[in-house]
Amino acid sequence: MRVTMYPYQPFEVTNQKITVFSTNSADVYTKLIAGFKDQQEILKISDDQFQLIDIVKSVLWGGEISTLDPNKLFQSRLIKKMAKDLTDDQRQNLVGLDSQMRAAILEAAFMYDLALDIDLEWDVQKALKYFNLKFSNDIQTNPYGIMESIVATASELNETKIIVLMNVSHYLSISQFNELVRLMATLNVKLFIIEFSETSNPTRYQECRYYHIDTDYVEWRYDSDEGMMKK
């Protein structure tokens, strides 16, 4: 995919390689965020055939890791996928357990001299929601755990949208970020990271597709094969 913000050339976003965009221009920073959140018509996103794609259909906004909840991004889709992917044995086992629970509830209801009944229809998705299938709390307090869970889950769900996160460098050490780069290289997931940074940092992002726009609105692009280029 390609993300275009006038008057700059498109920023390329592909599977298996992180795209990092940094700037020390508050104007550029806020406009880019507003564009990705579809709050302003700042960005144009196109596919590999240069066909325009609606922002809502092409971007999965995550924002800051400190406020990011993986459950809000993926929980409902994970429940649907798990319900679909259950084996016959797993499904039969759950049906049996569900029958035991319903029988126990009806038995308990007999203590009342009332005509009581329960819904006998079994829905695996409702069962998974009832037991609140979710990401571990341990993961949600670990910035790298959150990042790893997001990209791994996106891969499991065959997510085609661009996942957009902010200021990842504030939360991950250099070694953790490098580990994320290695993980991303194995996944068909698109990740776009926005960084507010006083200076460009091509060394840290040498294994990424890297763009930087300075306070003079000058753009710098880094490609691991071609080096730093000024536009």
Salt bridges, closest charged atoms under 4 A:
GLU12 OE1 - ARG209 NE 3.98
ASP27 OD2 - LYS31 NZ 3.64
ASP48 OD1 - ARG2 NH1 3.84
ASP85 OD2 - LYS81 NZ 3.00
ASP98 OD2 - ARG102 NE 2.51
GLU159 OE1 - ARG77 NH1 2.56
GLU179 OE1 - ARG182 NH2 2.90
GLU219 OE2 - ARG221 NE 2.39
